[in-house]
Amino acid sequence: MKISNTIRRTGKRTIVRTRSYFNHRIYRYQAKTTFDNITLHKPRVSSSVLRQCDEYAREVLGSKKHAPWLKAYTQFCGEFREGWIPNSYYSDYIVQQLKGEYGKLSNSKAVSRRLLGNTPLIPDLASSVNGLFHTSDGEPIVRAALADYLFAQCDKIVFKIDDSRQGRGVFVYDRSNFPANRTQFSNGVFQSFIQQHEFFNQFSSNGVATIRLITVVDDGGVASCRSALVRIPRQADSHVKTASAIKVAIDMDSGTLFDSALMSNMSPLSHHPDSNHAFTAQTIPGFHKCMEACTALQAKMPFARTIGWDLAIGTDENPVIMEWNGVDHDLFFSEVMQGPCFADLGWEKLWREGKK
């Protein structure tokens, strides 16, 4: 039996609206939790200022449901700023209209290097896809030879499953703990473990600190970098984990860290809690190489019109791209520390396009 186009479109709209409803329940909870955590460290803003968030969400962004994140931003900054993009709005419109299915390509890690022009900045050694193993150049590897192949190139490797996020789905191996059974590997990539620059070891030497850059392509096709921060792991962690990492904003002109960092519970820090090393007056070596590399790669992947890049800086001060995120990512830290980051792009008009 044929299904009419009208019924098909109606079904699709119903699915989208249902997903949006549940997503916004989550966003509302996340925003309220963030707001409450901020009030533990900053004076609560006035009701009149918070009403600006309601008005702006309704009149400019199309719905009051986007106000909770605006209120969290406002509570952190002590003022409301026009041009902020709430996480909820970003998910509803930027992800859907400016990324779509193309953004989801970043979830399939085995093809990332090829999609980005076989850039040597991605440290892939091999892939595990549908039970088969291949080198980063596409040559097959038999399971019995996999460990020899990987550890001939480095002493420690990282395995990342597809669609890994927030530090989950990331495993660090050496020869002694490398799994013997191939069924223990989901689809994903093996990467060489990065030896980071000594600059980051003074904060935490166990895991690798990651720089997060957000790039965009404007309506004229020009790529640019809009925000920059570094996530530094705790000493007990083997890699950056969202629940425990320390976030510090980076001045994009100078590459210097901001004086104050944040923990995941919004507690401010002037020093790393494990090493007690201060953030103030610390300039990242090779930072501008990161910006140049990611802006150039964004121009090669304009179909996902905004990308979150996670990079490390090696001992030679050159960038290493650990992964790229073409779907959804948190804007809170970028918007409150460096924002509004996207006010000139006309994103606030996209909800009107979505209604057509």
Phi, psi and omega in degrees: 000130180281140177259126183295155178299327180295314179295320180297315180294321179296318178297319180296317179297321179297317179297315180298317181293321179296315178298317180298321181299311181290323177299320182287333172297320179292315180299319180297318178295315180298317181294318179296318178299317178297315179302312182296321178294323180293323182295344176287342186238347182225148177299141181291134180286163185287159179297325181295324178290319179295329177295332175300324179295317178299315182295316181293318179299317183288313188276324185260320184260359170091352181195142177292346181295345178270358182292323184306317179289324176299324179291323177295317177301314184295317179299322180291316186273344182079007179201160176265140179234123176295142178103350176298144174250113178291153177305319183295317179293319179302315180293319184290320191242313182292312180298318185284318188264334184250001177229303178058218182292333182293325178296329182291347178300333181293342179287337181267090192293332183295337183257359185302312184299319180291318180299328183262030172076028181055039180298133178287356181286344178267122189274037181293136175256319184198170179229156172237112183222120175053041175085359179247151179243137179222153172289170179295343177267002176094006179278137182290148176233127176286149186304321183296337183259359187299310182299316179300318180296314184292312187277357170285343184257336178197162182276338183222138180232163176239133174248128181239124178282157176303143177061026175289147181202157178056030178083357177270148181080020179240128184230136179252129184230150162235187183302324188289331183242014180290128184298140180274335185262125184292337180292350177282352180256117172281186174292132181172195183230150171261129178234153174291141177289131187275131171270104186283163179296146182302336178307318184279334179296336180290341175268308181205125188256354184277302178264169181266127176288142181239135175268130176252118174247141174247121178247157179222159169244121182279181184294343177270002179084011182267129179268144179208160178262133188247336179205158182210134175212164175238138177251119184251125182286160170287157185297331181281349184263140179280345178202171181294129176236134184303323185291339186232346185294152176263130180253132177228129178287154181239130173291119188286341177281318186255340185077015182266140178292148171293161182290330187240141178245174179229142167271171183296336179268015177076010176289129179280149181221141172256345180225153174294133187293341180264312182271341184065022179275133184285150178271334187297141175062029179254117182255127184284124177290136178075012185299317184292338172295325178296313180298316181296318181295314184289324177295320178294320180288326175299322178295332177279342179234062184284350184292326169264103196280358168213135186226140171259120183255136174248120184232157168240166175241122184283178182297338179269009180070015178262148181286149174232121181273113182278322175190166175230146184242108181261006181250244186259144172205155187291132179257353189307305186298317180298314184291322182280332182270324187231000187270176004293129185271342190231021190295338184268003189263353179075018182296334182294348180268351188294332180296330177292321177297323182293340181275345184288000000 
